[in-house]
């Protein structure tokens, strides 16, 4: 990786990935782009984050050509709950946007990182130890766009030799940037509510078990996969990765070990609950371990301790957005 373009750089993954890539490859070799002006100006300076709509193929091509990029981390995407509320826009951004990225990668010989998701699976998939190669019949528009993305990445590799690689991320937890409209957002919102109000009203049922990962592991996985020698990869795209799997009740209990007066109640959002109920509980990430040495470092206890430490420290400094509650 010599010159790296990042789309969706102001999003939950993008904010932290941009910083880690800049530290590793040099700030001048990383080109962060975002559709919206970054809400997290503290973390990505406005003047260095370029404005880009991934649906604008010619602007994208111009940028890649001008900056002479050889790698693209394509993070721009609508998440599951928003995609369910805006299915056509989700298709346009998540699928047509990716097609533009793949076409520009084919023309300018770029490698591409594409984040898929546990959302690429559906209720017909085994819920536990979900295999790397399993039936994929997602019921959400988000999941449909993610399966389409996985297949398009395979297609561009097999037909054009584009070096496409990707992961199936679980719900991601981070103390830097908030997620925007996902089903697993509760696992981030809960920390801010715990620190500020000692109470959280959860939109998923207490027993909704899902795979989750702390952001430092998610960032390390993406970079490690992109740095792996191509010859060792059999799957290339859509690697299952896992770190921990828990329910809202288990997460609340772990937070209570640090904040004994924290309480949780449940007010179910039927749309997000239905999405969560259709997703696997725990992925088998054996292929990622075997092919490129994947290993998570943060479990539930370590994640909760680190999140509470950072959010408590930053509470006064970070301009926290109000967590999204409804998408109707
Ligand atoms: C979402 O909830 O939509 C995402 C995901 C699991 O892909 N966090």
Boltz pocket constraint, residues with backbone or C-beta under 6 A from the ligand:
constraints:
  - pocket:
      binder: B
      contacts: [[A, 79], [A, 80], [A, 81], [A, 116], [A, 117], [A, 118], [A, 119], [A, 142], [A, 169], [A, 170], [A, 171], [A, 172], [A, 179], [A, 181], [A, 182], [A, 183], [A, 184], [A, 185]]
      max_distance: 6.0
